[in-house]
Amino acid sequence: LNSGCDVIAINDRVITFGFQYAYMVDKLAKGTDAHRHLSRAVEQVFGVALDVSCEHRAGVVDRLKASPARTSHLLEEAKALGGTVLDSSI
């Protein structure tokens, strides 16, 4: 999901996504292809089918922006093997 959103609730039956923008809730309404795709993705991640619910929450934390940036796995492997970074902007 590339829109401002986060998981705001989850239990053994339902996962609820909160979205910053109401149009995304409409786009992911039950019965739409987008909702079916999201439901399948949730099942693949958790290994069990959960009911997917989407709500408009203007103040929800955008999980993609809240997560720390991940460095390149190749850079981390090179460092682990004794490599050094030549450019400090990396």
C-alpha positions as a printed NumPy array, in Angstrom:
array([[  0.   ,   0.   ,   0.   ],
       [  1.604,   3.219,  -1.125],
       [ -0.912,   5.558,   0.487],
       [ -0.675,   6.981,   3.988],
       [ -1.931,   4.085,   6.08 ],
       [ -1.231,   1.701,   8.92 ],
       [ -2.768,  -1.319,  10.589],
       [ -4.945,   0.162,  13.33 ],
       [ -6.452,  -3.063,  14.686],
       [ -6.018,  -6.789,  14.312],
       [ -7.416,  -9.868,  16.008],
       [ -7.898, -13.499,  15.036],
       [-10.709, -12.621,  12.586],
       [-10.269,  -9.041,  11.318],
       [ -7.461,  -6.726,  10.244],
       [ -8.313,  -3.039,   9.996],
       [ -6.304,  -0.578,   7.96 ],
       [ -6.592,   3.126,   8.683],
       [ -6.084,   5.475,   5.728],
       [ -5.234,   9.175,   5.764],
       [ -7.432,   9.812,   2.729],
       [-11.094,   8.871,   2.361],
       [-10.78 ,   8.137,  -1.356],
       [ -8.523,   5.179,  -0.533],
       [-11.232,   3.688,   1.686],
       [-13.657,   4.013,  -1.236],
       [-11.112,   2.467,  -3.616],
       [-10.693,  -0.526,  -1.271],
       [-14.409,  -1.047,  -0.572],
       [-15.565,  -4.636,  -0.106],
       [-16.445,  -6.231,  -3.423],
       [-13.831,  -4.317,  -5.429],
       [-10.872,  -5.924,  -7.153],
       [ -8.575,  -3.834,  -4.947],
       [-10.192,  -5.266,  -1.804],
       [ -9.856,  -8.813,  -3.141],
       [ -6.153,  -8.238,  -3.896],
       [ -5.561,  -6.767,  -0.44 ],
       [ -7.386,  -9.69 ,   1.188],
       [ -5.234, -12.192,  -0.728],
       [ -2.059, -10.328,   0.249],
       [ -3.099, -10.367,   3.92 ],
       [ -3.727, -14.118,   3.685],
       [ -0.305, -14.678,   2.112],
       [  1.413, -12.684,   4.865],
       [ -0.437, -14.184,   7.831],
       [ -1.149, -17.642,   6.429],
       [ -4.837, -17.362,   7.312],
       [ -7.755, -15.541,   5.716],
       [ -8.762, -12.48 ,   7.724],
       [-11.681, -10.147,   7.091],
       [-10.144,  -6.918,   5.773],
       [-11.652,  -3.647,   6.915],
       [-10.594,  -0.157,   5.795],
       [-11.387,   3.059,   7.665],
       [-10.678,   6.741,   7.118],
       [ -8.368,   8.013,   9.875],
       [ -6.968,  11.418,   8.933],
       [ -4.276,  11.334,  11.63 ],
       [ -3.022,   7.805,  11.064],
       [  0.744,   7.334,  10.968],
       [  2.023,   6.673,   7.458],
       [  3.879,   3.414,   8.146],
       [  6.188,   3.797,   5.126],
       [  7.392,   7.184,   6.357],
       [  7.543,   6.124,  10.006],
       [  9.786,   3.131,   9.311],
       [ 13.509,   3.875,   9.316],
       [ 15.164,   3.821,   5.922],
       [ 16.892,   0.523,   5.266],
       [ 20.384,   0.545,   3.87 ],
       [ 21.317,  -1.649,   0.959],
       [ 21.66 ,  -5.301,   1.895],
       [ 24.672,  -5.442,  -0.43 ],
       [ 26.342,  -2.574,   1.447],
       [ 25.691,  -4.293,   4.772],
       [ 27.166,  -7.551,   3.459],
       [ 30.261,  -5.747,   2.155],
       [ 30.751,  -4.124,   5.576],
       [ 30.325,  -7.511,   7.278],
       [ 33.08 ,  -8.877,   5.041],
       [ 35.432,  -6.05 ,   6.079],
       [ 34.677,  -3.48 ,   3.417],
       [ 34.746,   0.232,   4.192],
       [ 32.581,   3.032,   2.899],
       [ 34.575,   5.507,   0.784],
       [ 31.803,   8.096,   0.385],
       [ 30.368,   9.346,   3.681],
       [ 27.044,  10.236,   2.003],
       [ 26.222,   6.516,   1.737]])
